[in-house]
Amino acid sequence: MGSPFDKDDDLRANLFRLLDRDRTIAGPGFNRWLIPPAALAVHLCIGEVYGFSVFNQPLTRVVGVTRSVPGEDWTIYELDPLIVDIARNRKLFRSLSMCAPNAKIVTGDGRLTLREAKPDIDLLMLDVFSSDSVPVHMLTREAFALYRSRLAPHGALVVHISNAHLKLEDVVAASAEQNGMVTVVDAEGRIPLGTIDYRAQVAVVVHSVEDLKALKLGKEWHLVAPAARPWSDDYSDIFGAMLAKWRQPG
């Protein structure tokens, strides 16, 4: 006969497994052709910031791994050396060799290695999430202080914050506000495909409202007023972000 606490134990176990990377392993019969449009939903949001910005000759840093135009200088920061090997292997992955073959790749934790960058970055793109897990140290006010210190006077930070279980726009906005910056998110980052609705959410952080206007983003982008306590290197609230996601309409 089971314990009266068995159900509670199962609930706690399932709750903690929500962010387990194993939950996103594709099962038998998964259609791999669904991946490209899902990725497109993310990159259309990022591309709007990139394509319609005032950065004609951007000096860009990417944390995490279409054809570069003359004058672009790409630096990619990647934690895992194996990912770098895969990205450079044309038999496995051709986007890097086709689009940015001369990009500099720095291996190591993005926050640690970014300290060595010059403070002249026009566009810093942060795409460091694995599955639905969150590298907390990349979202704290101290981390955003670093990002701000490395941006050019009118530079922009783009953060991919799509997540099935956590509402991260408030986290980003709070850390940005602590550093005197403003945040907008794309409220309609989605691509409907038949019965599947691909959604992606991207946050853009800039120094001021004036810099935001210069980006000339669409009407679907809206300002985010922080509704959560800022995360720091000493404090984070994953459960609070989960609750905010559950309470979110739609």
C-alpha positions in Angstrom: 0.0 0.0 0.0 1.4 3.4 -1.0 2.2 6.2 1.3 -0.3 9.1 1.5 2.6 11.3 0.5 3.3 9.4 -2.7 1.2 11.8 -4.8 2.9 14.8 -3.3 6.3 13.3 -4.0 5.3 12.6 -7.6 4.1 16.2 -7.9 7.4 17.6 -6.6 9.4 15.3 -8.8 7.5 16.4 -11.9 7.7 20.0 -11.0 11.5 19.8 -10.7 11.6 17.9 -14.0 9.9 20.8 -15.9 13.3 22.3 -16.6 15.0 18.9 -17.3 16.9 19.0 -20.6 15.8 15.3 -21.1 12.2 16.5 -21.6 13.1 18.0 -25.0 14.7 14.9 -26.5 12.7 14.1 -29.7 10.7 10.9 -29.4 10.1 8.2 -32.1 8.5 9.6 -35.2 9.5 13.2 -34.6 9.4 15.2 -37.8 12.7 16.9 -38.2 11.4 19.2 -40.9 9.5 21.1 -38.2 12.8 22.5 -36.8 13.6 25.0 -39.6 10.3 27.0 -39.3 10.7 27.0 -35.5 14.2 28.4 -35.8 12.9 30.9 -38.4 10.4 32.2 -35.9 13.3 33.1 -33.6 15.6 34.6 -36.2 12.9 36.7 -37.8 12.6 38.6 -34.5 16.3 39.0 -34.2 16.6 39.9 -37.9 14.1 42.7 -37.5 16.4 44.4 -35.0 19.4 43.7 -37.1 18.0 44.6 -40.5 16.1 47.8 -39.6 18.6 49.2 -37.1 20.9 52.2 -37.6 23.9 49.8 -37.6 25.1 50.0 -41.2 28.5 48.6 -40.4 27.9 46.6 -37.2 30.7 45.4 -35.0 28.8 42.4 -33.6 29.4 39.9 -30.8 27.3 36.8 -30.5 27.1 34.8 -27.3 26.1 31.3 -28.4 26.5 29.9 -32.1 23.1 35.4 -42.9 25.9 36.3 -45.3 28.1 39.0 -43.8 28.4 42.2 -45.7 31.6 44.2 -46.0 32.5 46.0 -42.8 31.0 43.5 -40.5 33.1 42.0 -37.8 31.6 39.0 -36.0 32.9 37.5 -32.8 31.2 34.3 -31.5 31.5 33.3 -27.9 30.8 29.6 -27.3 31.1 27.7 -24.0 31.5 24.2 -25.5 34.5 23.4 -27.7 32.7 20.5 -29.2 30.0 22.8 -30.5 32.7 24.9 -32.2 34.1 21.7 -33.8 30.7 20.8 -35.1 30.0 24.3 -36.4 33.2 24.3 -38.3 32.7 20.8 -39.8 31.1 21.4 -43.2 30.0 17.8 -43.3 27.8 18.4 -40.2 27.0 22.1 -40.2 27.5 24.6 -43.1 25.9 27.8 -41.9 29.1 29.1 -40.2 31.4 28.3 -43.2 28.9 29.8 -45.7 27.8 32.9 -43.8 30.6 33.9 -41.5 33.7 31.9 -42.4 36.1 34.5 -41.0 34.2 35.0 -37.7 36.4 34.9 -34.6 35.3 32.3 -32.1 36.2 32.6 -28.4 35.7 29.5 -26.3 34.6 29.9 -22.7 31.9 31.2 -20.5 30.4 34.2 -22.3 30.3 36.4 -19.3 33.9 35.8 -18.4 35.3 36.0 -21.9 33.2 39.1 -22.8 35.2 41.1 -20.2 38.1 41.0 -22.7 36.1 42.6 -25.5 36.5 46.3 -26.4 33.7 48.6 -25.4 32.6 49.3 -28.9 30.0 46.7 -29.7 27.1 47.9 -31.8 25.0 44.8 -31.5 25.3 42.1 -28.8 23.1 39.0 -29.4 22.6 36.7 -26.4 21.3 33.2 -27.2 22.6 31.0 -24.5 19.6 29.0 -23.3 19.7 25.2 -23.6 16.2 23.7 -23.8 14.2 25.5 -21.2 17.0 25.8 -18.6 18.3 29.2 -17.7 22.0 30.2 -17.1 21.1 32.6 -14.2 24.4 34.3 -14.2 23.8 35.7 -17.7 20.6 37.5 -16.6 21.7 39.2 -13.4 22.1 43.0 -12.9 25.9 42.4 -12.7 25.8 40.6 -16.0 23.9 43.5 -17.6 26.4 45.9 -16.1 29.0 44.1 -18.1 26.9 44.1 -21.3 26.3 47.8 -21.0 30.0 48.5 -20.4 30.9 46.7 -23.7 28.2 48.3 -25.8 28.9 51.3 -28.0 27.2 54.6 -27.0 24.1 53.7 -29.1 24.6 49.9 -29.1 21.8 47.3 -28.5 21.6 44.0 -26.7 19.3 41.4 -28.1 18.3 38.5 -25.8 16.4 35.4 -27.0 14.1 34.6 -24.1 11.7 32.0 -25.5 10.9 29.6 -22.8 8.0 27.1 -22.2 8.0 27.4 -18.4 9.6 30.8 -17.4 8.6 34.3 -18.1 11.9 36.0 -18.6 11.0 39.4 -20.0 10.5 40.8 -16.5 13.9 39.4 -15.4 15.6 41.0 -18.4 13.8 44.3 -17.9 14.6 44.4 -14.2 18.3 43.8 -14.8 18.3 46.4 -17.6 16.6 49.0 -15.5 19.1 48.5 -12.7 21.7 49.7 -15.2 19.7 52.6 -16.6 18.5 50.8 -19.8 15.1 50.2 -21.4 13.6 47.0 -22.7 11.1 46.0 -25.4 9.8 42.6 -26.5 8.2 41.3 -29.6 4.6 40.4 -28.7 3.9 38.6 -32.0 7.0 36.5 -32.7 5.2 33.6 -34.2 4.8 31.7 -37.4 1.5 29.7 -37.7 2.0 26.6 -39.8 -1.1 24.5 -40.2 -2.1 23.3 -36.7 1.3 24.3 -35.2 2.0 27.8 -33.9 5.7 28.5 -33.6 6.3 31.2 -31.0 9.6 33.0 -30.3 10.2 35.9 -27.9 13.1 38.3 -28.1 14.0 41.2 -25.9 15.9 44.2 -27.0 17.7 46.4 -24.5 19.1 49.8 -25.3 20.5 52.8 -23.5 17.6 55.1 -23.9 14.1 55.6 -25.5 15.8 57.7 -28.1 18.0 54.8 -29.1 14.9 52.6 -29.2 13.2 55.0 -31.6 16.3 54.9 -33.9 15.8 51.1 -34.3 12.4 51.7 -36.0 10.9 48.5 -34.8 7.4 47.5 -35.7 4.2 48.2 -33.6 4.3 44.7 -32.2 7.3 45.6 -30.0 6.3 47.1 -26.6 8.1 48.5 -23.6 8.4 46.2 -20.6 8.0 47.7 -17.1 9.8 45.4 -14.6 7.4 43.5 -12.5 9.9 41.4 -10.5 12.8 41.9 -8.1 16.0 42.2 -10.1 18.1 39.0 -10.1 21.7 39.3 -8.9 24.7 37.1 -8.4 23.4 36.5 -4.9 19.6 36.2 -5.7 17.4 34.6 -8.3 13.8 33.5 -8.3 13.1 30.7 -10.8 9.9 29.7 -9.1 8.6 33.3 -9.4 9.4 33.3 -13.2 7.5 30.0 -13.4 4.4 31.4 -11.6 4.5 34.5 -13.9 4.5 32.2 -16.9 1.6 30.2 -15.6 -0.4 33.4 -14.9 0.3 34.8 -18.4 -2.8 34.8 -20.6 -2.8 32.9 -23.9 
